[in-house]
């Protein structure tokens, strides 16, 4: 890229290089989306959806919908927390920069600075859009003052910047329990900050929350400055750029049921549990063999177990925050459906659609094990639902 700019007689500077790479990245993502949404999808689905969404948003300012009456303010306050957990600060580096651009330190530093600045600007615009969606509910329905709402959006933006910066630091660490623990610690700290921010807003201490937001912004600047000037952050930055480049491709693959997904690589050569593949059950029958396979896959592969854990977490969260009984039961029904789909999905990956295991898909033992795992998966589900119903009807 640098050589092509020189051949055209253009002065090579960091901003021109950043602009070129940013444009190429945008065109790449556009081609990925265009490969799925052609002109017919754009014409008959996306454009009408945008028009209808605009009309619905306008109606929110005129008359608040009835379904909002059943949702407490705490839930509307907490929903955007999921938004801050996404995204990275990018540096627009490429693999070839390790050979060619590494000799031009001024270009590399300038490129990193422009990349970080573009991430700040992009997240600022996206947060403003989120604030625009929340505004009719905060200002009209919950009657929160405009100043308090602006302070909340500032805190939302600063929380996102700080969490993105922390994720950028953790991206350079080896995948192990320490990295997972640090990430969970960062999420817990953010949750504590959000709880403190809620108490400050309800108590009318918005100025203190503004000072907290300023501190979070400075934290993100300090962490990003280290990423820019550190000479050992090349591998980390390239890893983040790789994640951002294929984010839409990964999303498309996730929803493509008939496309074979490449398994996620791991740095570990041995599993943490059952390294010598000890048997879990003494009895050697086909039923216990299927159960052992299912159990070990859940323990060793976080992709499978995380989906179930998220479903139970969503069930617990919905039973706590949703006030009306019909909302609790509706959320529980959706989670039950997701658990059923999850159980079928795992067995499809392990047996039904496996090149070797497909011949066992019609066996009576396999059908029996499917029902057993389905029943076991619903034990925590019914435990959470029972506790929620007992609390709702005032038993305890």
N, C-alpha and C positions, 0 to 999 in steps of 0.2 A: 504494500500500500504506500509506504514512504517512497519507494523507487518510482511508482507510477505518478505520484504527485511531483517528484523532481523532474521527470521527463516532460511534464506539461509546463514546466517553468514556474510552478507555483511555490511560494515560500512555505516550507514545512514548519508549522507551529502546532502547539498542543491543541488549540481550539479547532483548527482546520482538521486535524487528525481525529479529534473527538466527534466533530460534526459528521465526518465521513462514516465513522464506525457507528454512530448513533443512527444515521440514516440507513445503513446496511442492516443493522439489527432490526429496525422497524420494518423494513421491506421483508426480511426473513420471517418475522412473526406474522406479517400480513399474508404472505404466501401460505403459511401453515394454516391460518384461519380460512383462507380462500379455498384451500384444498378440501375443506369440510363444508363450508357455507358458500356455495356457488351463487350465481346471480339470481337463480330462481328462489333459493332460500332467503337471500337478501331482500328480494322483492316481495315475497309472499309471507315471510315470517318475521325477519328482523325489523324491517322498516315499519310494518303495522304494529309490532310490539312496542317500538319506540314512541309511535304516535299515541297508542292507547295508554302507555305508561305516563306520558306527559299529561294526558287528560285526567288520569287518576290522581296524579300528584297535584294538579290544580284543584281537584275536588276536595283534597285533604285540607287545603287552606280555607275553603268555603264551608265545608261541613265535615267534621271528624266522623269517620266510619264507626259503626256500632261495635265492631269487634275490639276496638281499643278500650272500650269501657271495662272489659274483663281483664285487662293487662295492667298490673301495678306499675308505678313509676320506677321502682327498683329494677324491674326487668328491662325497661327501655334504657335505663342508665347503664346496665351491664352488657347488653347485647354488643355494642361496639368494641368491647374488650377483645372479642375474637378477631376483629379487624387489625388490631395492633400486632398480632402474632405473625402476620404475613409480611413478606418482603425482605429485601437486602439492600444495602448500599452497594452500588456497582462501581467498577473502576474502568470498564471498557477495555480491558486487556485481552490479548489473544495469546494462543500457545506460541506463535512464532516470535512474540516479543522477547521470549527468553533467549533468543539467538540474535535477533537484529536490533530491537529497540533498547536492549539492555545497555548498549554502548552510549545511548543518548539519555542521560539521567534527567536533563531538563524536560525533555519531551515526556518521559514516563511520569515525572512528578506532575506536570501540567495536565496530562491525560487523566491521572487519578483524581486530581482536584476537580476537573470539569465533570467527571463521572459521578463523584460524590455530590457535587452541587446539583447535577441533574436529578439525582435521587431525592435530595431535599426538596427540590421544586416539584417533582412529580408527586411525592407523598403529600406535599402541601395542597396541591390541587385536588387530589383524591380525597383528602380529609375534608376539604371544603365541600366537596360533593356529598360526602356522608353527612356533614352538618346540615346541608340543605335538605336532605331526606328526613332528618330528625326534627328540623325546625318547626313544622306545623304541629307536631305532637307536643313538643316541649313548651312552645309559646302559647298555643291555643288551648290544648286539652288540659295539660298539667299546670298551666298558668305560671310557668317559671319566668323570671325576669330576663330581659334580653341580655343584660350584663352577665348574669349567672350562666346563661347559655353560651355566650362567647368565651367565658373563662373555661367552661367545660370542653369546648372545641379546642381551645389552646392546650389544655391538659391532655386531651386525646392525641393531638399532634405531637406534643413533646414525649408522650409515652411511646408512641410508635417510633419516633426517631431513636429514642434510647434503646428500645428493644431491638430494632434493626441493627444498631451498632453492636449490641451485645451478641446477637446472632452472628455478626461478621467476625467477631473475635473467636467464638466457639467453632466456627466453620473450619478453622485451621487446625483444630485438635483431632487426634485420632479417635475413631468411634469406639468408645468404651463406656464403662459405667460412670467414670468421672465426668465425661462430657454430658451424658444424660442427666446426671445429678446436678450439674451446674445449670443446665437448661431449665430443669424443673425448679431449681432455686430461683432463677430469674423470673419465671412465671409466677411463683409464689410471692416474690417481692413486689411484682407489678400488681398482683391481686390485693396485697396489703395497701399499696399506694392508692388503688382505686377505692378501697373501703374508706381510707382516710379522706380522700377527695369527696366522697359522698357525704361524709359527716361535715366537712367544711362547707359544702354547698348548702346543705340543709340548715346549717347553723348561721349562714350568712357571712362566712369568713373567706370570701372569694380572693381577697388580696393575698392571703397566705398561700392559697392554691396557685396563684400566679407565680409566687416566689418558688414554689416547688417545681412548677413547669420550667422556669428559667434554669433551675438546677439540673433537670433532666436534659435540657437542650445542651448545656455545657458538658454534661457527661457524654452525650453523643459526639460532640465536637472533639473532645479529648481522645475518645476511642478511635474516631475516624482519622484524626491527625496521626495517630500511631500507625494506622493502616497505610497512610499515604507515604510517610517518611521511612517506614521500616523497610530494610533491604531483604528481610526474610519472609515477607508476606506475599511473594509472587505465587506460590503454590495455592495459598488460601484464596487469593483474588481470582485465580483461574478456576478454582473449584466453584466459587460463587457464580462466576460468569457462565460456567457450564450449566449450573442449575437454572439460571434465569433464561438461558437460550432455549432450553428444551421444556420450559414450564407448560407451554400450550400443547406441545406434543405429548407430554406425560399425561396431561388432563384428557386429551383425546383418547389415548390408549386406555386410560382408566375406565372410560365409558364404552370402550369397544370390546364387547364380549367375545367376539370371534377372532380377535387378534392375539397372537401369542406374545405375552410379555416377557421381556428378558429379566431374569431374576436379579435382584439387587445384590451386588457384590459386597462382601464383608472382608475386613482385614484379618478376622480371626480364622485360623485354620482348623480349630476344634471347637465344638459347642461347649458352652459353660456347664451344662448338665448332661449326664449320660454320655460321657466322652467315649466310653468303651461299649456303648450301646447295650447296657445291661437290660435284662428283661424286667418289665414291670409286673408281670403276672406269672405265677408259677404254672398255671394251667396253659397248655399249648393247644388252643382251639382257634378256628378261624375268627370267631367273634372277639376273643381277647386279642388276637393279632391285629384286627382292625382298630380296636380301642387303643392299643399301644401305639400304632401308627398315628392316630389322631392326636393322642396326648403329646407325643414327642414333637409333632409338627407345631402344635400350639406353643409349647415351651421354647422351642428353638427358633421359630420364625415369628418375629414381632409383627409382621404384616398381617398375619391371620389373627393373632390374639388381640391386637390393637383395635381391630374393627369391633370385636365383641365388647371389649372394655369401654369403648366409646359409646356403644349402644346403652350399656348399663349406666354409664355416666350421664348420658342425655336423659334417661328415664329418671334417675335420682334428681337431677337438676329441675326437670319439668314438674315433678311431684312437689318440690319445695316452693317454686316461684309461682306456679299457676294457681290462681285462687278458686276458680269455679270447678265443680266436679266434672262437668262435661269436657272441659279442657284437659284435666288430668287423665281421664279415661281415653280421650282422643289421642293424646300423646303416647299413652301406654299401648294403644292399638298399633300405632305406627312403629314403635320400638319392637313390638312383638313380630310384626311383619319383617322388620329388618333382621331379627334374629333367625327367623325361618329362612330367609334368603341367604344369610351368612352361613348357616349349616349346609345348605345345598351347594353353595359356592365352593366351600372347602372340599366336600366330597367329590365334586366335579373335577377340581384340580388334582386331587390325590388319586382317584380311581376312575371315574366315569370317562373323563377325557384324556386320561393318561395312556400313552401308547401301549404300555405293558399291562396296566391295571384295568383297562377297559373291558377285558373279557370276564372280569369278576363283577361287573356292574349289575348283572341280573341275578346274582346268587341270593339265596334266602338269607344267608348269614349277613351279607352286606346290607340288605334292606332292614334287617333287625337292628344292626348297629346304627344305621341312620336314625331310626326312631329312638334308640337309647341316647345318642348324643344330643338329639333334639330335646329330649326330656331333661337331660342334665343341664343343658344350656338355659332352660327356663326356670331352674330352681332359684338362682339369684334374682331373676326377674320377678317371680311371684313373691319372694321375700321382701323386696323393695316395695312392690305394689301393696302388699298386705300391711306393711308398716305405715305407708302413706294413707291407706283407707282407715286404719285404726286411729291415726292422729286426726284425720278429717272429721270423723264421727265422734271425736272426743273421748275415745276409750282411754287414752293416756296422753 
